[in-house]
Structures are given as structure tokens and as C-alpha cells.
Amino acid sequence: MQSAIESGKVRTVSVRDIIEHTAKAKSVTSDNLRDIKSVTSLLRILALNALIEAKRAGDMGAGFAVVADEVRQISTQVESISNIMAEDLGREIAALEQLTSDMARQNQGARLVDLAHNAIELIDRNLYERTCDVRWWATDTAMVDAAGTGDAGVHAHASQRLGVILDAYTVYLDLWLCDLDGNIIANGRPERYSVKGANVAGSDWFRQARQLASGNDFAVADVTTEPLLKGAQVATYATGVRESGLAEGKLLGVLGVHFDWQPQARAITEGVRLSEEERKRTRALLVDAKGLVIAASDGRGILTERVQLKTEGRINGHYASGSGELTAFHRTPGYETYEGLGWYGVIQQKAS
């Protein structure tokens, strides 16, 4: 939107206003040119009739014949000028319409890129906190003690401690403490998820965490469904539990925190700032580095659909399809020490 000054007051002008006025100018010009052609046609007919009557009058009408012939020539010139003007104005108005349409698409594309950026940035900030959480909780004395022993009582205390954490951090489904073989020895919600004793050694997040160099590092797996959490969609972050809680201490176990992905991601995609009219034809998405849809404002295609973005090496941008659908995207910018996972915020909008 742009502002214009009218009668000392500032009024808001949109690209749509420019398009409407261009269309009106085209209509008015077309109507006037049609009227000019109609008048010149009548003039030519009158001039022809005058010439006929002058012939009948003989010598008496000779002077009038000259005037009639001049009128006919002028009408022909006016018609020629109107034809040239129609062609020139038509070409310029068509160019103006195209420029206005391009400007409207560029402005809307830039706006949608901003919305895509905002969506991916919000999730980045959220997930940055998850990386902090897991590294902090892995140093908890209860976690260190439980990872370093096979005592059931110590494991039970660790589960209790994890439960206390979950009471305060409702964005997690569960927290799992595992031994170095991948066996879950404690979890925060045993009454809801009976996972103790299950083995997760084959999980990506566990394998990555097992290889981390220090407690300052973390591992993360792609968003997926977790069978042990009743098929819920999770983003899992993990790190090593180390001797004495020290970053460089001996590795004793692995702590994995399961972020409740679906409601958090849905809140972000559904919360994109769109007008009511736009919502009917717009889809907000989060996609991972492989183009897999991991969140969608319409709830469709999650973890099944893949989007082939035409990024052409760009971090952000927008483009239109043959049908006029506008796609805007922005790659994860990361937040603080969290570099992101190569995800994209994507806005797909059908033509109005």
C-alpha cells in the first residue's frame, strides 16, 4: 500500500486502485474513440451527399462542392488520426496494465515472502529453546546418577524428576533417559507412555547423540511419527548425559526430549497474517530440507506430500506458476546458536 495526499489529507492507495483506474481509463478512451469514429463517419456521409447535391446544382453549386470536398478530406484525416491514437493508446494502456499487474504480483510476492520468513523464524526460535532445554536437563544430578547406575530406585527418582519438568514444560510429549545401549531407563510420563525397557538404539536421534563430542552439542532428528508415543508427530532433540554433568565428562547415557510438534507447528501455519478472503485461497507450509511437508495450515499432506521449490539457489523469493498460483519461500535463518535444519517457510496462494 502507498499513501497519497488529497485535499490536505492522506489517503491510502493500493495497487488494486491503480488497476481499477487503468481499466476505467481504457473504457473511457475506447468509448470516446468510438464516438469520434461515429462522428467522422457521419461527416463523410454528409460530405458525400453535399457533393451529389452540388453536382445537381451545376455551376451554382460549384463553390459548395469545394467546401464539401474539404469536409470530406478533413473527416478522412480525423478518422486517420483517431485510428493512430487508438493504436497508440491501446498499446500504452496495455503496457500500463501489464506493468501494474507485474507490480501487483511483485508487491504481493514480497509480502508473502515476509510471511514465509516470519513462520520459519518463529519455529526456529521455538526449536532453539529445545536445544537449550535438552543440554541443560542432561546435567541434572538425577539424570547423571541414573545414567551411571542400574539401580531401579535411582531410575525411579529420575522418572519423577522428568515428570516435574514436564509439568512445567507442556510443549513436550515425554522425556526419555537411555543407557548407552539405547534402553529407556526412565521417562517423565510412565502412566501415559509405558516405554521403560524399550530399546531405541536404531533411532537417528540416539545414534547421533551417542557420537557427540561434548555436552555442549546436541542431536536432532527430522520430524516423524513415534510409535512409542502412540504415533504422535515429534521433533526429537538429544544430547549425552555425562559424568558429573560436565560438558567434557565421560558419556554415561543419552537424554532425548520429544517436542509435541503437531499443535505447535499448526499454531504457526494457521497464525499467518492473512485476510479472510486470502485464507480461502492460501496455504501456509513448513517443509524440511528434502521438501517434505511437516506442517500445513489446511492440515493436508503432512509427512506425505513433497513440495518441489524453484529456489534457483536463492534463500528466499517468489514465483508464479502457469495457472497464476504464487509461491513464496524463505529458508531457515536460524536463531542464536541454532543454525536450523535447512527447512523452509512456504506460502502458496491461488490467483484471485
Order of alpha helices (4+ residues) and beta strands (2+ residues): beta-beta-alpha-alpha-alpha-alpha-beta-beta-alpha-beta-beta-beta-beta-alpha-alpha-beta-beta-beta-beta-beta
